[in-house]
Amino acid sequence: MKSKSLTTWIVIGLIVGVIVGFSFNEMASAEFNKVYAKDISIITDIFLRLIKMIIAPLIISTLVVGIAKMGDAKTLGRVFSKTLFLFICASFISILLGLVIVNLFQPGAGINFVADTAAAVEGMVEPVPFSFKTFIAHAIPTSIVDAMARNEILQIVVFSIFMGISLSAIGDKGLPIINVLESLVSLMLKLTGYVMLFAPLTVFAAISGMIAERGLGVLVSAGIFMGEFYFTLALLWIILIGLAALVVGRCIFRLTKGITEPALLAFTTSSSEAAFPGTLEKLEEFGVSNKIASFVLPIGYSFNLVGSMAYCSFAVIFIAQACNITLTTGEQITMLLILMLTSKGMAGVPRASLVVIAATLNQFNIPEAGLILLMGVDPFLDMGRSATNVMSNAIGAAMVGRWEGEHYGEGCRGKPKAGIEPPVSQATSA
């Protein structure tokens, strides 16, 4: 199925899902809708399981080959330092933007939320205090097999970096392994193409089930909060794409157009993991070299969740406002720094945003029961966060490639290096 055709079918699945879900919600009983949402979710579960089946071997093969082809440790260190610098800046911008917008619009003012007991959210999330020991324990794998079985992306990335460096160090002896891994990349991308054929049906199932059970009313009742957060995400897109345009050039808009399909898939499934293979393919079609794209993108999935970070700062202040708690400027600056750390430590944790929010509320003596205010709309907000994470990681890879001297064609800054194929050739080979 061609890319444009798949995008069209995904949009059709989205529209039909909204219509069917709304029809069931209006005409069927609440019990029927609950059963329908539960039963049809098996389609979404199957698709996400298929995607997760692909993620680990795809990350290992692409990242190891990318690192091995970089050559010396100096090049690897340079690319890694640029990647880390870029992701730290993006994290700072996203968290700060969330704080600014929520203070400007005050969506929680006037709610006057009071919970009888903090046990109101017992079992919903488990706050985990951040510590350097906890982060290291989560990041370093004890077994790559265990990390792959649990799809711990951060641990898989750490193993792949060590393996890639080791392959590069042993020189020609590592070529047979590199050739096998290159074949594995091609195999996994072909397999991804087959899995993606189920995407339109998955989108229909996810949207129709959600709206049938919850209805469009939940969007209306929390419309102000949701609208202001999506406004924050829109500003974040504009800022990050604008900064990327300054570095890469006008051709960045060609990338943002090409990344529409993976971002739409992430939006409708609320999973940025589902968009990983498609994002990698679109980056190579745009002209980002395989060694840069396969190195930056997996790291971004652990360290560059800008949509989620903006949501954390926005949601914490929203709950404080709803509970009539005023945080000083100094406390909010402290919160920004804490979120810069805890958002990295929670990579790969289920319902990570809520876990980070719960931990942050605890730090500032804000009632954790305020999480109740987010539970009803969090699935809808997660859609926007996931799409934003995909976009940010894609343009981040393009920026790192540009800093490494890559050229992406007409409208881009810089000149092609001698011996580097133009983007069209890369897209064909991909």
Contacts in CASP RR format, 6 or more apart in sequence:
PFRMAT RR
TARGET T0000
AUTHOR 0000-0000-0000
METHOD contacts of the structure
MODEL  1
MKSKSLTTWIVIGLIVGVIVGFSFNEMASAEFNKVYAKDISIITDIFLRL
IKMIIAPLIISTLVVGIAKMGDAKTLGRVFSKTLFLFICASFISILLGLV
IVNLFQPGAGINFVADTAAAVEGMVEPVPFSFKTFIAHAIPTSIVDAMAR
NEILQIVVFSIFMGISLSAIGDKGLPIINVLESLVSLMLKLTGYVMLFAP
LTVFAAISGMIAERGLGVLVSAGIFMGEFYFTLALLWIILIGLAALVVGR
CIFRLTKGITEPALLAFTTSSSEAAFPGTLEKLEEFGVSNKIASFVLPIG
YSFNLVGSMAYCSFAVIFIAQACNITLTTGEQITMLLILMLTSKGMAGVP
RASLVVIAATLNQFNIPEAGLILLMGVDPFLDMGRSATNVMSNAIGAAMV
GRWEGEHYGEGCRGKPKAGIEPPVSQATSA
1 9 0 8 1.000
1 196 0 8 1.000
1 197 0 8 1.000
3 261 0 8 1.000
6 196 0 8 1.000
6 197 0 8 1.000
6 199 0 8 1.000
6 200 0 8 1.000
6 261 0 8 1.000
7 260 0 8 1.000
7 261 0 8 1.000
7 264 0 8 1.000
9 199 0 8 1.000
9 200 0 8 1.000
10 199 0 8 1.000
10 200 0 8 1.000
10 203 0 8 1.000
10 261 0 8 1.000
10 264 0 8 1.000
10 265 0 8 1.000
10 268 0 8 1.000
11 264 0 8 1.000
12 200 0 8 1.000
13 200 0 8 1.000
13 201 0 8 1.000
13 203 0 8 1.000
13 204 0 8 1.000
13 207 0 8 1.000
14 203 0 8 1.000
14 204 0 8 1.000
14 207 0 8 1.000
14 264 0 8 1.000
14 268 0 8 1.000
16 204 0 8 1.000
16 208 0 8 1.000
17 203 0 8 1.000
17 204 0 8 1.000
17 207 0 8 1.000
17 208 0 8 1.000
17 209 0 8 1.000
17 211 0 8 1.000
18 207 0 8 1.000
18 208 0 8 1.000
18 211 0 8 1.000
20 204 0 8 1.000
20 208 0 8 1.000
20 212 0 8 1.000
21 207 0 8 1.000
21 208 0 8 1.000
21 209 0 8 1.000
21 211 0 8 1.000
21 212 0 8 1.000
21 215 0 8 1.000
22 211 0 8 1.000
22 212 0 8 1.000
22 215 0 8 1.000
22 216 0 8 1.000
24 32 0 8 1.000
24 33 0 8 1.000
24 36 0 8 1.000
24 208 0 8 1.000
24 209 0 8 1.000
24 212 0 8 1.000
25 33 0 8 1.000
25 211 0 8 1.000
25 212 0 8 1.000
25 213 0 8 1.000
25 214 0 8 1.000
25 215 0 8 1.000
25 216 0 8 1.000
28 36 0 8 1.000
28 212 0 8 1.000
33 209 0 8 1.000
33 212 0 8 1.000
33 213 0 8 1.000
34 213 0 8 1.000
36 209 0 8 1.000
36 212 0 8 1.000
36 213 0 8 1.000
37 209 0 8 1.000
37 210 0 8 1.000
37 212 0 8 1.000
37 213 0 8 1.000
40 205 0 8 1.000
40 208 0 8 1.000
40 209 0 8 1.000
41 205 0 8 1.000
41 206 0 8 1.000
41 209 0 8 1.000
43 198 0 8 1.000
43 201 0 8 1.000
43 202 0 8 1.000
43 205 0 8 1.000
44 202 0 8 1.000
44 205 0 8 1.000
44 206 0 8 1.000
44 269 0 8 1.000
46 198 0 8 1.000
47 195 0 8 1.000
47 198 0 8 1.000
47 199 0 8 1.000
47 201 0 8 1.000
47 202 0 8 1.000
47 269 0 8 1.000
47 274 0 8 1.000
48 202 0 8 1.000
48 269 0 8 1.000
48 271 0 8 1.000
48 273 0 8 1.000
48 274 0 8 1.000
50 195 0 8 1.000
50 198 0 8 1.000
51 195 0 8 1.000
51 271 0 8 1.000
51 273 0 8 1.000
51 274 0 8 1.000
51 276 0 8 1.000
51 277 0 8 1.000
52 151 0 8 1.000
52 273 0 8 1.000
54 188 0 8 1.000
54 191 0 8 1.000
54 192 0 8 1.000
54 195 0 8 1.000
54 277 0 8 1.000
55 151 0 8 1.000
55 153 0 8 1.000
55 273 0 8 1.000
55 276 0 8 1.000
56 147 0 8 1.000
56 148 0 8 1.000
56 151 0 8 1.000
56 156 0 8 1.000
57 148 0 8 1.000
57 184 0 8 1.000
57 188 0 8 1.000
58 185 0 8 1.000
58 188 0 8 1.000
58 189 0 8 1.000
58 192 0 8 1.000
58 276 0 8 1.000
58 277 0 8 1.000
58 280 0 8 1.000
59 153 0 8 1.000
59 156 0 8 1.000
59 157 0 8 1.000
59 160 0 8 1.000
59 276 0 8 1.000
59 298 0 8 1.000
60 148 0 8 1.000
60 156 0 8 1.000
60 159 0 8 1.000
60 160 0 8 1.000
60 163 0 8 1.000
60 181 0 8 1.000
61 181 0 8 1.000
61 182 0 8 1.000
61 184 0 8 1.000
61 185 0 8 1.000
61 188 0 8 1.000
62 185 0 8 1.000
62 280 0 8 1.000
62 290 0 8 1.000
62 293 0 8 1.000
62 294 0 8 1.000
62 298 0 8 1.000
63 157 0 8 1.000
63 160 0 8 1.000
63 161 0 8 1.000
63 164 0 8 1.000
63 294 0 8 1.000
63 295 0 8 1.000
63 298 0 8 1.000
64 160 0 8 1.000
64 163 0 8 1.000
64 164 0 8 1.000
64 167 0 8 1.000
64 178 0 8 1.000
64 181 0 8 1.000
65 178 0 8 1.000
65 181 0 8 1.000
65 182 0 8 1.000
65 185 0 8 1.000
65 290 0 8 1.000
65 291 0 8 1.000
65 294 0 8 1.000
66 164 0 8 1.000
66 290 0 8 1.000
66 291 0 8 1.000
66 294 0 8 1.000
66 295 0 8 1.000
67 76 0 8 1.000
67 160 0 8 1.000
67 161 0 8 1.000
67 164 0 8 1.000
67 165 0 8 1.000
67 167 0 8 1.000
67 168 0 8 1.000
67 291 0 8 1.000
67 295 0 8 1.000
68 164 0 8 1.000
68 167 0 8 1.000
68 168 0 8 1.000
68 174 0 8 1.000
68 178 0 8 1.000
69 178 0 8 1.000
69 290 0 8 1.000
69 291 0 8 1.000
70 76 0 8 1.000
70 79 0 8 1.000
70 168 0 8 1.000
70 291 0 8 1.000
70 295 0 8 1.000
71 168 0 8 1.000
72 168 0 8 1.000
73 165 0 8 1.000
73 168 0 8 1.000
76 165 0 8 1.000
76 168 0 8 1.000
78 404 0 8 1.000
79 292 0 8 1.000
79 295 0 8 1.000
79 296 0 8 1.000
79 400 0 8 1.000
79 404 0 8 1.000
80 295 0 8 1.000
82 400 0 8 1.000
82 403 0 8 1.000
82 404 0 8 1.000
83 295 0 8 1.000
83 296 0 8 1.000
83 299 0 8 1.000
83 300 0 8 1.000
83 400 0 8 1.000
84 303 0 8 1.000
86 304 0 8 1.000
86 396 0 8 1.000
86 399 0 8 1.000
86 400 0 8 1.000
87 299 0 8 1.000
87 300 0 8 1.000
87 303 0 8 1.000
87 304 0 8 1.000
87 396 0 8 1.000
88 340 0 8 1.000
90 240 0 8 1.000
90 304 0 8 1.000
90 306 0 8 1.000
90 392 0 8 1.000
90 396 0 8 1.000
91 303 0 8 1.000
91 304 0 8 1.000
91 306 0 8 1.000
91 309 0 8 1.000
91 340 0 8 1.000
91 343 0 8 1.000
91 344 0 8 1.000
92 336 0 8 1.000
92 340 0 8 1.000
93 236 0 8 1.000
93 239 0 8 1.000
93 240 0 8 1.000
93 306 0 8 1.000
94 236 0 8 1.000
94 306 0 8 1.000
94 307 0 8 1.000
94 309 0 8 1.000
94 310 0 8 1.000
94 313 0 8 1.000
95 309 0 8 1.000
95 310 0 8 1.000
95 312 0 8 1.000
95 313 0 8 1.000
95 336 0 8 1.000
95 339 0 8 1.000
95 340 0 8 1.000
95 343 0 8 1.000
96 313 0 8 1.000
96 336 0 8 1.000
97 232 0 8 1.000
97 235 0 8 1.000
97 236 0 8 1.000
97 239 0 8 1.000
97 310 0 8 1.000
98 232 0 8 1.000
98 310 0 8 1.000
98 313 0 8 1.000
98 314 0 8 1.000
98 317 0 8 1.000
99 313 0 8 1.000
99 314 0 8 1.000
99 317 0 8 1.000
99 332 0 8 1.000
99 335 0 8 1.000
99 336 0 8 1.000
101 228 0 8 1.000
101 231 0 8 1.000
101 232 0 8 1.000
101 235 0 8 1.000
101 314 0 8 1.000
102 228 0 8 1.000
102 232 0 8 1.000
102 313 0 8 1.000
102 314 0 8 1.000
102 317 0 8 1.000
102 318 0 8 1.000
102 321 0 8 1.000
103 317 0 8 1.000
103 332 0 8 1.000
105 228 0 8 1.000
106 321 0 8 1.000
107 224 0 8 1.000
107 225 0 8 1.000
107 228 0 8 1.000
107 318 0 8 1.000
107 321 0 8 1.000
108 225 0 8 1.000
108 318 0 8 1.000
108 321 0 8 1.000
108 322 0 8 1.000
109 321 0 8 1.000
110 321 0 8 1.000
110 322 0 8 1.000
111 321 0 8 1.000
111 322 0 8 1.000
111 373 0 8 1.000
112 322 0 8 1.000
112 324 0 8 1.000
113 319 0 8 1.000
113 322 0 8 1.000
113 323 0 8 1.000
113 370 0 8 1.000
113 372 0 8 1.000
113 373 0 8 1.000
114 323 0 8 1.000
115 367 0 8 1.000
115 369 0 8 1.000
115 370 0 8 1.000
115 372 0 8 1.000
117 369 0 8 1.000
118 367 0 8 1.000
118 368 0 8 1.000
118 369 0 8 1.000
120 369 0 8 1.000
120 372 0 8 1.000
121 358 0 8 1.000
121 368 0 8 1.000
121 369 0 8 1.000
121 370 0 8 1.000
121 371 0 8 1.000
121 372 0 8 1.000
124 354 0 8 1.000
124 371 0 8 1.000
124 375 0 8 1.000
125 351 0 8 1.000
125 354 0 8 1.000
125 355 0 8 1.000
125 357 0 8 1.000
125 358 0 8 1.000
125 371 0 8 1.000
126 355 0 8 1.000
126 358 0 8 1.000
127 355 0 8 1.000
127 358 0 8 1.000
127 359 0 8 1.000
127 361 0 8 1.000
127 362 0 8 1.000
127 368 0 8 1.000
128 134 0 8 1.000
128 346 0 8 1.000
128 349 0 8 1.000
128 355 0 8 1.000
128 359 0 8 1.000
129 359 0 8 1.000
129 362 0 8 1.000
130 338 0 8 1.000
130 341 0 8 1.000
130 342 0 8 1.000
130 345 0 8 1.000
130 359 0 8 1.000
134 345 0 8 1.000
135 341 0 8 1.000
135 344 0 8 1.000
135 345 0 8 1.000
138 152 0 8 1.000
138 154 0 8 1.000
138 155 0 8 1.000
138 345 0 8 1.000
138 347 0 8 1.000
139 154 0 8 1.000
139 155 0 8 1.000
139 158 0 8 1.000
139 345 0 8 1.000
140 155 0 8 1.000
140 158 0 8 1.000
141 147 0 8 1.000
141 152 0 8 1.000
141 155 0 8 1.000
141 156 0 8 1.000
141 158 0 8 1.000
141 159 0 8 1.000
144 155 0 8 1.000
144 156 0 8 1.000
144 159 0 8 1.000
147 155 0 8 1.000
147 156 0 8 1.000
147 159 0 8 1.000
148 156 0 8 1.000
151 273 0 8 1.000
152 348 0 8 1.000
153 273 0 8 1.000
153 298 0 8 1.000
153 301 0 8 1.000
153 302 0 8 1.000
153 347 0 8 1.000
153 348 0 8 1.000
154 302 0 8 1.000
154 347 0 8 1.000
154 348 0 8 1.000
156 298 0 8 1.000
157 298 0 8 1.000
157 299 0 8 1.000
157 301 0 8 1.000
157 302 0 8 1.000
160 298 0 8 1.000
167 174 0 8 1.000
167 177 0 8 1.000
167 178 0 8 1.000
185 294 0 8 1.000
188 277 0 8 1.000
189 277 0 8 1.000
189 280 0 8 1.000
189 281 0 8 1.000
189 430 0 8 1.000
192 277 0 8 1.000
192 278 0 8 1.000
192 281 0 8 1.000
193 277 0 8 1.000
196 265 0 8 1.000
196 277 0 8 1.000
196 278 0 8 1.000
199 265 0 8 1.000
202 268 0 8 1.000
202 269 0 8 1.000
203 265 0 8 1.000
203 268 0 8 1.000
203 269 0 8 1.000
206 268 0 8 1.000
206 269 0 8 1.000
206 270 0 8 1.000
207 268 0 8 1.000
210 379 0 8 1.000
210 380 0 8 1.000
214 376 0 8 1.000
214 379 0 8 1.000
218 376 0 8 1.000
218 377 0 8 1.000
218 380 0 8 1.000
219 226 0 8 1.000
219 377 0 8 1.000
219 380 0 8 1.000
222 376 0 8 1.000
222 377 0 8 1.000
225 318 0 8 1.000
225 377 0 8 1.000
226 377 0 8 1.000
226 380 0 8 1.000
226 381 0 8 1.000
229 311 0 8 1.000
229 314 0 8 1.000
229 381 0 8 1.000
230 384 0 8 1.000
232 310 0 8 1.000
232 314 0 8 1.000
233 307 0 8 1.000
233 310 0 8 1.000
233 384 0 8 1.000
233 385 0 8 1.000
233 388 0 8 1.000
236 306 0 8 1.000
236 307 0 8 1.000
236 310 0 8 1.000
236 388 0 8 1.000
237 388 0 8 1.000
237 391 0 8 1.000
240 306 0 8 1.000
240 391 0 8 1.000
240 392 0 8 1.000
240 395 0 8 1.000
241 252 0 8 1.000
241 253 0 8 1.000
241 256 0 8 1.000
241 391 0 8 1.000
241 395 0 8 1.000
242 252 0 8 1.000
244 252 0 8 1.000
244 395 0 8 1.000
244 396 0 8 1.000
244 398 0 8 1.000
244 399 0 8 1.000
245 252 0 8 1.000
245 253 0 8 1.000
247 399 0 8 1.000
247 402 0 8 1.000
247 403 0 8 1.000
247 413 0 8 1.000
248 255 0 8 1.000
248 395 0 8 1.000
248 398 0 8 1.000
248 399 0 8 1.000
248 402 0 8 1.000
248 408 0 8 1.000
248 412 0 8 1.000
248 413 0 8 1.000
249 411 0 8 1.000
249 412 0 8 1.000
249 413 0 8 1.000
250 411 0 8 1.000
250 412 0 8 1.000
251 408 0 8 1.000
251 409 0 8 1.000
251 410 0 8 1.000
251 411 0 8 1.000
251 412 0 8 1.000
252 395 0 8 1.000
252 398 0 8 1.000
254 286 0 8 1.000
254 408 0 8 1.000
255 282 0 8 1.000
255 283 0 8 1.000
255 286 0 8 1.000
255 394 0 8 1.000
255 395 0 8 1.000
255 398 0 8 1.000
255 408 0 8 1.000
256 391 0 8 1.000
256 394 0 8 1.000
256 395 0 8 1.000
258 282 0 8 1.000
258 285 0 8 1.000
258 286 0 8 1.000
259 279 0 8 1.000
259 282 0 8 1.000
259 390 0 8 1.000
259 391 0 8 1.000
259 394 0 8 1.000
261 278 0 8 1.000
261 282 0 8 1.000
262 275 0 8 1.000
262 276 0 8 1.000
262 278 0 8 1.000
262 279 0 8 1.000
262 282 0 8 1.000
262 390 0 8 1.000
262 394 0 8 1.000
263 275 0 8 1.000
263 387 0 8 1.000
263 390 0 8 1.000
263 391 0 8 1.000
264 387 0 8 1.000
265 274 0 8 1.000
265 275 0 8 1.000
265 278 0 8 1.000
266 272 0 8 1.000
266 274 0 8 1.000
266 275 0 8 1.000
266 383 0 8 1.000
266 386 0 8 1.000
266 387 0 8 1.000
266 389 0 8 1.000
266 390 0 8 1.000
267 383 0 8 1.000
267 384 0 8 1.000
267 386 0 8 1.000
267 387 0 8 1.000
268 383 0 8 1.000
269 386 0 8 1.000
270 379 0 8 1.000
270 382 0 8 1.000
270 383 0 8 1.000
270 386 0 8 1.000
271 386 0 8 1.000
272 301 0 8 1.000
272 305 0 8 1.000
272 386 0 8 1.000
272 387 0 8 1.000
272 389 0 8 1.000
272 390 0 8 1.000
272 393 0 8 1.000
273 301 0 8 1.000
275 386 0 8 1.000
275 390 0 8 1.000
276 297 0 8 1.000
276 301 0 8 1.000
279 297 0 8 1.000
279 390 0 8 1.000
279 393 0 8 1.000
279 394 0 8 1.000
280 293 0 8 1.000
280 294 0 8 1.000
280 297 0 8 1.000
281 430 0 8 1.000
282 394 0 8 1.000
283 293 0 8 1.000
283 297 0 8 1.000
283 394 0 8 1.000
283 397 0 8 1.000
283 398 0 8 1.000
284 290 0 8 1.000
284 293 0 8 1.000
284 426 0 8 1.000
284 427 0 8 1.000
284 430 0 8 1.000
285 423 0 8 1.000
285 426 0 8 1.000
285 427 0 8 1.000
285 430 0 8 1.000
286 398 0 8 1.000
286 408 0 8 1.000
286 423 0 8 1.000
286 427 0 8 1.000
287 406 0 8 1.000
287 408 0 8 1.000
287 409 0 8 1.000
287 423 0 8 1.000
287 426 0 8 1.000
287 427 0 8 1.000
288 397 0 8 1.000
288 398 0 8 1.000
288 401 0 8 1.000
288 406 0 8 1.000
288 408 0 8 1.000
289 401 0 8 1.000
289 406 0 8 1.000
289 420 0 8 1.000
289 426 0 8 1.000
290 426 0 8 1.000
290 430 0 8 1.000
292 397 0 8 1.000
292 400 0 8 1.000
292 401 0 8 1.000
292 404 0 8 1.000
292 406 0 8 1.000
293 397 0 8 1.000
296 393 0 8 1.000
296 396 0 8 1.000
296 397 0 8 1.000
296 400 0 8 1.000
296 401 0 8 1.000
297 393 0 8 1.000
297 394 0 8 1.000
297 397 0 8 1.000
300 393 0 8 1.000
301 347 0 8 1.000
301 389 0 8 1.000
301 393 0 8 1.000
302 344 0 8 1.000
302 347 0 8 1.000
302 348 0 8 1.000
303 344 0 8 1.000
303 347 0 8 1.000
304 389 0 8 1.000
304 392 0 8 1.000
304 393 0 8 1.000
304 396 0 8 1.000
305 343 0 8 1.000
305 347 0 8 1.000
305 352 0 8 1.000
305 385 0 8 1.000
305 389 0 8 1.000
306 388 0 8 1.000
306 389 0 8 1.000
306 392 0 8 1.000
307 384 0 8 1.000
307 385 0 8 1.000
307 388 0 8 1.000
307 389 0 8 1.000
307 392 0 8 1.000
308 343 0 8 1.000
308 352 0 8 1.000
308 353 0 8 1.000
308 356 0 8 1.000
308 385 0 8 1.000
308 389 0 8 1.000
309 339 0 8 1.000
309 343 0 8 1.000
310 385 0 8 1.000
310 388 0 8 1.000
311 353 0 8 1.000
311 381 0 8 1.000
311 385 0 8 1.000
312 339 0 8 1.000
312 343 0 8 1.000
312 353 0 8 1.000
312 356 0 8 1.000
312 357 0 8 1.000
312 360 0 8 1.000
313 335 0 8 1.000
313 336 0 8 1.000
313 339 0 8 1.000
315 353 0 8 1.000
315 357 0 8 1.000
315 374 0 8 1.000
316 335 0 8 1.000
316 357 0 8 1.000
316 360 0 8 1.000
316 361 0 8 1.000
316 364 0 8 1.000
316 366 0 8 1.000
317 327 0 8 1.000
317 332 0 8 1.000
318 373 0 8 1.000
319 357 0 8 1.000
319 361 0 8 1.000
319 366 0 8 1.000
319 367 0 8 1.000
319 370 0 8 1.000
319 371 0 8 1.000
319 373 0 8 1.000
319 374 0 8 1.000
320 326 0 8 1.000
320 327 0 8 1.000
320 364 0 8 1.000
320 366 0 8 1.000
322 370 0 8 1.000
322 373 0 8 1.000
323 366 0 8 1.000
323 367 0 8 1.000
323 370 0 8 1.000
325 364 0 8 1.000
325 365 0 8 1.000
325 366 0 8 1.000
327 335 0 8 1.000
327 364 0 8 1.000
331 364 0 8 1.000
335 360 0 8 1.000
335 363 0 8 1.000
335 364 0 8 1.000
338 360 0 8 1.000
338 363 0 8 1.000
339 356 0 8 1.000
339 360 0 8 1.000
342 356 0 8 1.000
342 359 0 8 1.000
342 360 0 8 1.000
343 356 0 8 1.000
346 352 0 8 1.000
346 355 0 8 1.000
346 356 0 8 1.000
349 355 0 8 1.000
353 378 0 8 1.000
353 382 0 8 1.000
353 385 0 8 1.000
354 371 0 8 1.000
354 374 0 8 1.000
354 378 0 8 1.000
357 371 0 8 1.000
357 374 0 8 1.000
358 368 0 8 1.000
358 371 0 8 1.000
361 367 0 8 1.000
361 368 0 8 1.000
361 370 0 8 1.000
361 371 0 8 1.000
362 368 0 8 1.000
374 381 0 8 1.000
398 408 0 8 1.000
402 408 0 8 1.000
402 412 0 8 1.000
402 413 0 8 1.000
402 414 0 8 1.000
405 414 0 8 1.000
405 417 0 8 1.000
406 417 0 8 1.000
406 420 0 8 1.000
407 414 0 8 1.000
407 415 0 8 1.000
407 416 0 8 1.000
407 417 0 8 1.000
407 420 0 8 1.000
408 423 0 8 1.000
409 416 0 8 1.000
409 422 0 8 1.000
409 423 0 8 1.000
416 422 0 8 1.000
421 429 0 8 1.000
END
